[in-house]
Amino acid sequence: MAESVVKTMDLMPEYLEKMFKDLMANVFQYDEESGEFSGIATESPLYGKQIYQAADGSGTTTDPELAALDEAGNPVSYYQTADGTYTTDASLAELDQFGNPIFATEGGVAPPTKIGFTDLQQKALDMLMGEKDPVTGEYSYSGLGAYKPYLDMAEDLYKKSEEAIDASTAMYDPLGQIQYDMKDVLDAEGNVIGQEKVAQMQDVLDAEGNVIGQEEVRKGGYKDYYNPFVEDVIDTTLADLSDIKDAETMKSRGEQIGLGAFGGSRGAVADSQFLQDYLRESARAGGELRSEAFDKAMGYSTNAFENAMTRGQTAGQMFQDLGTGIGALGEAAQALGFKDINAAFNVGSLEQGQLQAEYDAERQAQLEEAYEPFALLSYAADMMQGIPVSGTGLTAAGTPQGSPTANILTDTLGLDAGGGDGGLFSLGAKT
């Protein structure tokens, strides 16, 4: 039985084989002599090559071994500027959102990042939490705590109202109201724990001007309203009464002389009576004038005291109303501040979203540019799969042959089996 083995091989056309080899060499290639790898698949398209200052003065280079070195022996890097040029001065470089200078690169894709708070958003946060003045060190509030200065002012006004009302409840003192000062109350360690009223004191002088003691300082009282001319009126009245007395005395003596009784006991009794009448009338007139002046002074001083108390109560109520209004103003200021903060933050959010969208769009364009060579290779590979390939077939067939010796022996045996005459080994016919 014969067997055959057939081998078939399809060969790529030479031009297509060359194209495929060139394509693969661009993707990945290994040099056996140098041991180096090359091709676009050996480097990530995401990372760009940093640009350095060339050591030979030719301009720029991406090879750090060919770069110029600084005093510390490091390659001199270029930075990107806002106008798209390069500079070796980091102070002139364009800054990222975190304030770091941006290195100049060739190719590559910007790393993914998230746009942080914009200046307007940061300003809104400063307004909310309080912004410190770099000169005075004080905080200005537009949001949280914006009511505080207004509340402090309202508290001061309420304290003034308490003082005014407290002063208006004092009892009237005809000698005058004692004046007080506020004095700090300290604990054993010298810390202020409160305040108390202390009467104001003044020196008491004698006729020669020597200090003989102290007394409270008073304000008001009837003495401040006592008519200073009362004593002059009294003196004038007493002088008039004295003149009347003298006139009556002279008249009585004239009558006594006419009757021949001058110098007698009757005249003495009459003079004594005139004197008593004079003294009694003088005392009555002086007392009435002084009493009237005192009553008027008391009335004036009482009215003045009551008016002062009324004004104090009115002032206390006014301070309370004003404090309430200022407190409400603080609440309104804080509410309006919150509106400003919210508006500023919302506008900042729009700005943040726009910057993020612009950054993402720019990075997407960089990704497309970086992966463009791979897209072309993929397109070429797809194109090659669709090219009709006409190959040539080579068939090799082998059929096993029988042994020549075996054939001869077989034929011989066959002839011998024919018998007798004519055989190959026959010597002749048998008889």
C-alpha positions as CSV (number, residue, x, y, z in Angstrom):
1,M,0.0,0.0,0.0
2,A,1.4,3.4,-1.0
3,E,1.4,6.4,1.3
4,S,2.0,10.2,0.4
5,V,2.8,13.3,2.5
6,V,1.7,16.7,1.1
7,K,3.1,20.0,2.5
8,T,1.4,23.3,1.6
9,M,2.9,26.8,2.4
10,D,1.2,30.2,1.6
11,L,3.8,32.9,1.1
12,M,3.0,36.7,1.6
13,P,3.8,38.9,-1.3
14,E,7.2,40.6,-1.0
15,Y,5.8,44.1,-0.9
16,L,3.3,43.2,1.8
17,E,5.9,41.4,3.8
18,K,8.2,44.5,3.6
19,M,5.3,46.8,4.7
20,F,4.5,44.6,7.6
21,K,8.1,44.4,8.8
22,D,8.5,48.2,8.6
23,L,5.2,48.6,10.5
24,M,6.4,46.3,13.3
25,A,9.8,48.0,13.4
26,N,8.1,51.3,14.2
27,V,6.1,49.7,17.0
28,F,8.8,47.7,18.7
29,Q,12.3,46.7,17.7
30,Y,15.3,45.1,19.5
31,D,18.8,45.6,18.3
32,E,20.8,42.4,19.2
33,E,24.1,44.2,18.8
34,S,23.5,47.2,21.0
35,G,20.8,45.6,23.2
36,E,18.6,48.7,22.8
37,F,14.9,48.7,22.4
38,S,13.2,51.2,20.0
39,G,9.8,52.0,18.6
40,I,6.8,53.9,19.9
41,A,5.6,51.0,22.1
42,T,8.7,51.3,24.2
43,E,7.7,54.7,25.7
44,S,4.4,55.8,27.2
45,P,2.7,58.5,25.0
46,L,1.4,60.1,28.3
47,Y,4.8,61.4,29.3
48,G,6.4,64.2,27.4
49,K,10.1,64.9,27.2
50,Q,11.4,67.7,29.2
51,I,13.2,70.5,27.3
52,Y,16.7,71.4,28.5
53,Q,19.1,74.1,27.5
54,A,21.7,72.5,25.1
55,A,25.3,72.5,26.3
56,D,26.6,73.3,22.8
57,G,24.6,76.5,22.6
58,S,22.4,75.2,19.8
59,G,19.2,76.0,21.6
60,T,17.2,73.2,23.2
61,T,17.4,69.5,23.6
62,T,15.4,66.7,25.2
63,D,18.4,64.6,26.0
64,P,19.6,65.3,29.6
65,E,23.1,64.1,28.7
66,L,23.4,66.8,26.1
67,A,22.0,69.5,28.4
68,A,23.9,72.4,29.9
69,L,24.5,72.0,33.7
70,D,24.1,74.6,36.5
71,E,26.5,75.2,39.3
72,A,25.1,72.2,41.2
73,G,25.6,69.9,38.2
74,N,21.9,69.6,37.4
75,P,20.6,70.0,33.8
76,V,19.3,73.5,33.1
77,S,15.5,73.1,32.5
78,Y,13.3,75.4,30.5
79,Y,10.0,76.7,31.9
80,Q,6.9,77.6,30.0
81,T,5.8,81.2,30.0
82,A,2.3,82.7,29.6
83,D,3.0,83.8,26.0
84,G,4.1,80.3,24.9
85,T,7.8,80.9,24.9
86,Y,10.5,79.3,27.1
87,T,12.6,80.7,29.9
88,T,15.2,79.4,32.3
89,D,14.1,81.9,35.0
90,A,11.5,80.2,37.3
91,S,10.2,83.6,38.5
92,L,9.0,84.3,34.9
93,A,7.4,81.0,34.4
94,E,3.7,80.3,34.1
95,L,2.2,78.9,37.3
96,D,-0.3,76.1,37.7
97,Q,-3.3,76.4,40.0
98,F,-1.1,75.4,43.0
99,G,1.5,78.1,42.4
100,N,4.2,75.8,41.0
101,P,6.2,76.8,37.8
102,I,5.3,74.7,34.8
103,F,8.2,73.0,33.0
104,A,8.5,73.2,29.2
105,T,7.9,69.7,27.6
106,E,7.8,68.3,24.2
107,G,4.7,66.1,23.6
108,G,3.1,64.3,26.5
109,V,-0.3,64.7,28.2
110,A,-1.1,66.9,31.2
111,P,-1.8,64.8,34.3
112,P,-5.5,64.6,35.4
113,T,-6.3,67.2,38.0
114,K,-9.3,68.9,39.6
115,I,-9.5,72.6,39.5
116,G,-9.4,73.9,43.1
117,F,-11.3,76.9,44.6
118,T,-11.1,80.0,42.5
119,D,-10.1,83.4,43.8
120,L,-13.8,84.3,44.1
121,Q,-14.7,81.2,46.0
122,Q,-11.7,81.7,48.3
123,K,-12.8,85.3,48.9
124,A,-16.3,84.0,49.7
125,L,-14.8,81.6,52.3
126,D,-12.7,84.4,53.8
127,M,-15.9,86.5,54.0
128,L,-17.7,83.7,55.7
129,M,-15.0,82.6,58.2
130,G,-13.4,86.1,58.8
131,E,-10.5,87.7,56.9
132,K,-7.5,88.9,58.9
133,D,-6.1,92.3,58.2
134,P,-2.3,91.9,57.6
135,V,-1.6,95.3,59.1
136,T,-3.8,95.5,62.2
137,G,-4.3,91.7,62.7
138,E,-8.0,92.3,63.2
139,Y,-10.7,90.1,61.6
140,S,-13.4,91.6,59.4
141,Y,-16.6,89.5,59.3
142,S,-19.3,89.4,56.6
143,G,-20.8,86.0,57.5
144,L,-20.2,84.1,60.6
145,G,-19.7,86.5,63.5
146,A,-20.7,89.6,61.5
147,Y,-23.2,90.4,64.2
148,K,-20.6,90.5,66.9
149,P,-19.6,94.2,66.8
150,Y,-23.2,95.2,66.6
151,L,-24.0,93.0,69.5
152,D,-21.1,94.5,71.5
153,M,-22.5,98.0,70.7
154,A,-26.0,96.9,71.7
155,E,-24.6,95.5,75.0
156,D,-22.9,98.8,75.7
157,L,-26.1,100.7,75.1
158,Y,-28.1,98.4,77.4
159,K,-25.5,99.0,80.1
160,K,-26.0,102.7,79.6
161,S,-29.7,102.2,79.8
162,E,-29.3,100.3,83.1
163,E,-27.1,103.1,84.5
164,A,-29.6,105.8,83.4
165,I,-32.6,103.9,84.9
166,D,-30.7,103.1,88.0
167,A,-29.8,106.7,88.5
168,S,-33.5,107.7,87.9
169,T,-34.7,105.6,90.8
170,A,-32.6,107.4,93.5
171,M,-34.4,109.1,96.4
172,Y,-34.4,112.9,96.4
173,D,-31.9,114.4,98.8
174,P,-32.5,118.1,99.6
175,L,-28.8,118.5,100.3
176,G,-28.0,117.3,96.8
177,Q,-27.4,113.9,95.1
178,I,-24.1,112.2,96.0
179,Q,-22.0,111.7,92.9
180,Y,-20.4,108.3,92.3
181,D,-17.6,106.8,90.2
182,M,-17.3,103.2,89.0
183,K,-14.4,101.3,90.4
184,D,-13.1,97.9,89.4
185,V,-13.6,95.0,91.9
186,L,-10.5,92.7,92.0
187,D,-10.2,89.2,93.4
188,A,-7.2,87.9,95.4
189,E,-5.1,87.5,92.3
190,G,-5.8,91.0,91.0
191,N,-8.2,90.0,88.3
192,V,-11.2,92.3,87.6
193,I,-14.4,90.4,88.6
194,G,-16.8,93.3,88.5
195,Q,-17.5,97.0,89.3
196,E,-18.9,98.9,92.2
197,K,-20.0,102.5,92.9
198,V,-17.7,104.7,95.0
199,A,-18.8,108.2,96.2
200,Q,-16.7,111.1,94.9
201,M,-15.0,113.0,97.8
202,Q,-13.9,116.6,98.2
203,D,-11.9,118.5,100.8
204,V,-13.7,120.6,103.5
205,L,-11.8,123.9,104.3
206,D,-12.0,126.2,107.3
207,A,-12.1,130.0,107.1
208,E,-8.3,130.1,106.7
209,G,-8.4,127.6,103.8
210,N,-7.0,124.6,105.8
211,V,-8.3,121.1,105.1
212,I,-10.3,120.0,108.1
213,G,-12.0,116.9,106.5
214,Q,-13.7,115.5,103.5
215,E,-17.3,115.2,102.3
216,E,-19.2,113.7,99.5
217,V,-19.5,115.6,96.3
218,R,-23.1,116.6,95.8
219,K,-25.0,117.9,92.9
220,G,-28.4,119.7,93.0
221,G,-30.3,120.2,96.2
222,Y,-32.1,123.3,97.3
223,K,-29.0,125.4,97.9
224,D,-28.4,125.5,94.2
225,Y,-31.8,127.2,93.7
226,Y,-31.8,129.4,96.8
227,N,-32.3,133.1,95.8
228,P,-29.0,134.8,96.7
229,F,-30.8,138.2,97.1
230,V,-33.1,136.9,99.9
231,E,-30.8,138.2,102.6
232,D,-30.6,141.6,100.9
233,V,-34.4,141.7,100.9
234,I,-34.5,140.8,104.5
235,D,-31.9,143.5,105.5
236,T,-33.9,146.1,103.5
237,T,-37.1,145.0,105.2
238,L,-35.6,145.1,108.6
239,A,-34.2,148.6,107.9
240,D,-37.7,149.7,106.9
241,L,-39.1,148.3,110.1
242,S,-36.4,150.0,112.1
243,D,-37.2,153.3,110.4
244,I,-40.9,152.8,111.2
245,K,-40.0,152.0,114.8
246,D,-37.9,155.1,115.1
247,A,-40.7,157.3,113.6
248,E,-43.3,155.8,115.9
249,T,-40.9,156.4,118.9
250,M,-40.4,160.0,118.0
251,K,-44.1,160.6,117.5
252,S,-44.8,159.0,120.9
253,R,-42.2,161.1,122.6
254,G,-43.6,164.3,121.0
255,E,-47.0,163.4,122.4
256,Q,-45.5,162.8,125.8
257,I,-43.8,166.2,125.7
258,G,-47.1,167.8,124.8
259,L,-48.8,166.2,127.8
260,G,-45.8,166.9,130.1
261,A,-45.2,163.2,130.6
262,F,-41.9,162.8,128.8
263,G,-39.3,160.8,130.7
264,G,-41.9,159.1,132.9
265,S,-42.8,155.5,133.3
266,R,-45.5,155.8,130.7
267,G,-42.9,156.8,128.1
268,A,-40.6,153.9,129.0
269,V,-43.5,151.5,128.6
270,A,-44.3,152.9,125.2
271,D,-40.7,152.6,124.0
272,S,-40.6,149.1,125.3
273,Q,-43.8,148.2,123.4
274,F,-42.4,149.7,120.2
275,L,-39.2,147.7,120.6
276,Q,-41.1,144.5,121.1
277,D,-43.3,145.2,118.1
278,Y,-40.3,145.9,116.0
279,L,-38.5,142.7,117.1
280,R,-41.6,140.6,116.5
281,E,-42.3,142.1,113.2
282,S,-38.6,141.8,112.1
283,A,-38.6,138.1,113.1
284,R,-41.9,137.5,111.3
285,A,-40.8,139.3,108.2
286,G,-37.4,137.6,108.1
287,G,-38.9,134.2,108.7
288,E,-41.6,134.6,106.1
289,L,-39.0,135.7,103.5
290,R,-36.6,132.9,104.3
291,S,-39.4,130.4,104.4
292,E,-40.8,131.5,101.1
293,A,-37.3,131.5,99.6
294,F,-36.7,128.0,101.0
295,D,-40.0,126.7,99.7
296,K,-39.3,128.0,96.3
297,A,-35.8,126.6,96.3
298,M,-37.2,123.2,97.4
299,G,-39.8,123.4,94.7
300,Y,-37.3,124.3,92.0
301,S,-34.8,121.6,93.1
302,T,-37.5,119.0,93.4
303,N,-38.9,119.8,90.0
304,A,-35.3,119.7,88.6
305,F,-34.7,116.4,90.3
306,E,-37.9,114.9,88.9
307,N,-37.2,116.3,85.5
308,A,-33.7,114.7,85.6
309,M,-35.2,111.4,86.7
310,T,-37.7,111.6,83.9
311,R,-35.0,112.4,81.4
312,G,-32.9,109.5,82.8
313,Q,-35.8,107.1,82.4
314,T,-36.4,108.4,78.9
315,A,-32.7,108.1,78.1
316,G,-32.7,104.5,79.5
317,Q,-35.6,103.6,77.3
318,M,-34.0,105.3,74.3
319,F,-30.8,103.4,74.9
320,Q,-32.7,100.1,75.1
321,D,-34.6,100.8,71.9
322,L,-31.4,101.9,70.2
323,G,-29.6,98.7,71.4
324,T,-32.4,96.6,70.1
325,G,-32.3,98.3,66.8
326,I,-28.5,97.9,66.5
327,G,-28.8,94.2,67.4
328,A,-31.4,93.8,64.6
329,L,-29.1,95.7,62.3
330,G,-26.3,93.2,63.1
331,E,-28.7,90.3,62.2
332,A,-29.6,92.1,59.0
333,A,-25.9,92.7,58.1
334,Q,-25.1,89.1,58.7
335,A,-28.1,88.0,56.5
336,L,-27.0,90.3,53.7
337,G,-23.5,89.1,54.1
338,F,-24.6,85.5,53.7
339,K,-26.4,86.5,50.5
340,D,-23.2,88.1,49.1
341,I,-21.2,85.1,50.2
342,N,-23.6,82.7,48.5
343,A,-23.7,84.8,45.3
344,A,-19.9,85.0,45.2
345,F,-19.4,81.3,45.8
346,N,-22.0,80.4,43.1
347,V,-20.3,82.6,40.6
348,G,-17.0,81.1,41.6
349,S,-18.5,77.6,41.1
350,L,-19.5,78.6,37.6
351,E,-15.9,79.8,37.0
352,Q,-14.5,76.6,38.5
353,G,-16.7,74.4,36.3
354,Q,-15.7,76.4,33.2
355,L,-12.0,76.1,34.0
356,Q,-12.4,72.4,34.7
357,A,-14.2,71.9,31.3
358,E,-11.5,73.8,29.5
359,Y,-8.8,71.8,31.1
360,D,-10.5,68.5,30.4
361,A,-11.1,69.4,26.8
362,E,-7.4,70.5,26.4
363,R,-6.2,67.2,28.0
364,Q,-8.5,65.2,25.7
365,A,-7.0,66.9,22.7
366,Q,-3.5,66.1,24.1
367,L,-4.5,62.4,24.5
368,E,-5.8,62.2,21.0
369,E,-2.6,63.8,19.7
370,A,-0.4,61.5,21.8
371,Y,-2.2,58.3,20.7
372,E,-2.4,59.4,17.0
373,P,0.6,57.2,16.0
374,F,-1.1,54.2,17.6
375,A,-4.3,55.0,15.8
376,L,-2.5,55.1,12.5
377,L,-0.8,51.7,13.2
378,S,-4.2,50.2,14.1
379,Y,-5.7,51.6,10.9
380,A,-2.8,50.1,8.9
381,A,-3.2,46.8,10.6
382,D,-6.9,46.7,9.9
383,M,-6.2,47.7,6.3
384,M,-3.7,44.8,5.9
385,Q,-6.3,42.3,7.1
386,G,-8.6,43.4,4.3
387,I,-6.0,43.1,1.5
388,P,-6.5,40.0,-0.7
389,V,-3.4,37.8,-0.6
390,S,-2.6,35.5,-3.5
391,G,-0.2,33.0,-2.2
392,T,1.6,30.2,-4.0
393,G,1.4,26.6,-3.0
394,L,4.2,24.1,-2.9
395,T,3.2,20.4,-2.6
396,A,5.7,17.6,-2.0
397,A,4.3,14.0,-2.4
398,G,6.3,10.8,-1.7
399,T,5.1,7.2,-2.6
400,P,6.9,4.2,-1.0
401,Q,8.3,1.7,-3.6
402,G,8.8,-2.1,-3.2
403,S,12.3,-3.6,-2.9
404,P,13.8,-4.6,-6.3
405,T,15.3,-7.7,-4.9
406,A,12.0,-8.8,-3.6
407,N,10.6,-8.4,-7.0
408,I,13.2,-10.5,-8.6
409,L,12.8,-13.2,-6.1
410,T,9.1,-13.2,-6.6
411,D,9.4,-13.5,-10.3
412,T,11.9,-16.3,-9.9
413,L,9.7,-18.2,-7.6
414,G,6.9,-17.7,-10.0
415,L,8.8,-19.1,-12.9
416,D,10.0,-22.0,-10.9
417,A,6.5,-22.8,-9.9
418,G,5.7,-23.1,-13.6
419,G,7.5,-26.5,-13.5
420,G,9.6,-28.7,-15.8
421,D,10.6,-27.5,-19.0
422,G,11.7,-24.0,-19.7
423,G,12.3,-23.1,-16.1
424,L,15.1,-20.8,-15.3
425,F,16.8,-23.4,-13.3
426,S,15.5,-26.3,-15.3
427,L,18.1,-28.6,-17.0
428,G,15.7,-30.0,-19.4
429,A,12.5,-32.0,-19.6
430,K,12.0,-34.9,-17.5
431,T,11.4,-38.3,-18.9
